[in-house]
Amino acid sequence: MKRLASLLCALVSLDARAASPPAPPLNVAFVISENFNVMDFAGPWEVFQDTVLRPATPDGESRNAFRLYTVARTLDAVTTTGGARVVPSYTFATAPPPDIVVIGAQSDNSPALLEWLRSQLGSSATIASICTGARKLALSGLLDGRPATTHHGYLTDFREQFPKVRWIESRRFVRAGDRLYTAGGLTSGIDLALHLVAERFDPAVAQATADYMEYRSKDWLQSP
């Protein structure tokens, strides 16, 4: 009887571990290609790089909540808006499995990118677009029948190009579905990233990150 009870306890423990979220650091993949927008990239990057968990180790040291890397079709250097040159860390084929994918405004509309995005959502990653990064999600079909937002200057065009998407204006970010988010232009990516931090850990962790960044907006607290 005792052996049966021990076995049941072990099975329950295994089930609990399987159901629990992955332990930090969580992988965050930033998709980049020619003419990727610096603010779409840098805002969320800063949020995730500044998020730490305290205490996290037996000696009380803090640890990073996220591991960040860039991913692209090839390892060739790409040029940002404004002219900075960035070398991707991984290709779509070699990138570690991401927990979160961030894609901002940029040039690549290739079948390889669209298929990779679809596969990541199918593999349980969360995908977050910033600004016209939403166009990549629309092209991939991931936004069909779903609410979404983008930079206000592109809403009219996107409504015509992608009539299956329910485009919403005047929102910093919108939850398009399970593990799928779109943000408006530029600085709205900061709010979405903070929202994702709060969702995965705790609003207090997100607030501590915002305080460290001296970011005063509370828009990340909105309902998505």
N, C-alpha and C positions, 0 to 999 in steps of 0.2 A: 504493500500500500504506500509506504513511504517512497519507494522507488518510483511508483506511478506519479505521485504528487510532485516529485522532483523533476520528472520528465515533463509534466504539464507546465511547471513553472519555467523550465528552460525554453519550451516552445513559445510561451507567452512573451518571454524576454526577446526571443528572436523576432517575433512578429512586431514587437514594439520598435526594435531597432530598424527593421525593414520599412516601417511606416514613418519613421522620423525623418526630418529633412536632412540633407547632407551636411556634414560638419564643415564649418569654415576652415580655411578660406574657400569661398565659392568662386568659381571661374566666371569671369565676365569677358566676353569676346566683343571687341569693337571692330566692326566691318569698315574698311577704308578702301578707297579707290581714287582715281584722279578727281581733283576739284572737290574733295570732301571738305565740308565746312568746319572750320576750326572750333567755333563755339559749340556746335552740335556735339563735337567730340570732347572738347576740353571740359565743358560743364559737368556732364555725367562722370567723366574720368576723375575729376577732382573729388566729387562726392564719394565715389567708391574707394578711391585711394586713401581718403581721409577717415573712412569709417573703421574704428577700432573697437574691440570688445574688451571690457575691463570688469573684474580680473578674468584672466583666461587660462592661466597656468598655475600649478601648485605654488610657485614662488610669487604669484600676484602680478606677473608681467602682463601687459596688454598684448593683443595679437591682431593682425589685420583680418578684417572680415571677408575681404575679397582679393582674388588674384586677377590682375588685369593683363590682357594681351591684345594685339592687333591681328587681324586676319584679312586676307585678300585672295583674289584668284591666283596671283603669282607672288613671288618674293621681290619683284621689281619695285624700286622706290616710286612713290606716288607724290604728286604735288598738291598741296592744299590750296584752298582759296587764299590768296595773299602771297603764295609762293614758297611756303615752307616745304621741305622735302622730308618724307617719312618712309622708312623701310619696314614693311610688314613683318611681324614675328613668325606668322604661320600662313600656309595656304589653307583653303577649305579642306583639302585632303589630309593635312597633317595637324590641324588645330586640335588641342585637347577638347574633350566634350564640354561645352559651356553650360553653365546653369542659367546665365543671362546673356542675351545677344543685344547689342546696341547698334543701331544703324541710323546715321544722320544723312543729311543732303550730300549727294555725290553723284558721279557720272555712271557707274557701272549698272547696266540693266541686263546683264548677260544671263542666258539660261542657267549657267553654272551657279550664279549668285541666287537666282530665284529658287532653284532646286535645293540649294543648301539651306535657305531660309525655311522652306517647307519641311525639310528633313529635321531641322533643329526643333521646330515646334512639335513635330511628330515624335521627337526623342525626349519630350518633356522639358525642354528649355523654355524660359520666358523670353519673348522678343519684345523689344521696345524701340519704336522708331521715333526720331526727332525731326521736326520740320518736314521737308519733302522726302525724307527717308520713308514716309508713309507711301510714297509712290511705288517703292520697291515691294512693299507688302501688298498693295493693290494689284500690281502686275503679277504677283505670285498667286493671286486668288485668295489669299488668306483673309482679306477684309470683306469678301463678298457677303452681303446680307448683314454686315456688322456696323456698329457705330465707329467713327474714327474722326480724327482731326489732323490738321497740318498747319503750316504757316498761313496766316490770314490772306496773304497776297495770292495764294494758289487755290483757295477753296473753290472759286467759280470755275476755273479750268478743270480741276479734279472732278467736280460734279458732272461735268460734260464728258470727261474721259472715262470715268469709272462710275457709271450710274447705279451699279449694284451696291455700292458702298453708301452708307448713311452718314454723310459728312456733317459734322457739328462745328459750329463756330463759337468763338468767345469762351473757349475752354483751354486751360493750360495743358491738360492731358485727359485722355479718355480710355477707359478699359474697353477694348474691342471684343474680348472674350477671355476664356480661361487661358492665362499665361500670355496674353497678347495686349499690348498697350501702344497707343500713339500719342505723341506730344505735339504741341504747336511749335512755333519757330524758336530757334536759338536758345534763350535763357530758360524756356519752359522745360528743357531737358534736365535742368538742375532740380526742378520740382518733381519731375517724374522719378529721377534717380533717388531722391530723398524718400519719396513714397515707397519705392521698392525696398529701400533699407528698412523703413518702418514695418513694412509688410513681412519681411523675412526675420527681423530680429525684434525690434520694439520701437515705438515712437520716441522713447527717451534716447535711444541710440541715434536715431535720425536727427533729433534735436541737438544732441551733442555735436554731431557732424556739422550741422548748419551753424551752430555757435562758433565752432572752430574756423569755419570758412567766413565768418562774419556776414552770413547770408540772413537777411532780416525778413524776407517774404515768408508768409505762412501758407502760400498757395499749395504746397505739397500736402497739406492736411485736408484738402478738398476730397470729396467723394469722387472716385473715378468713374 
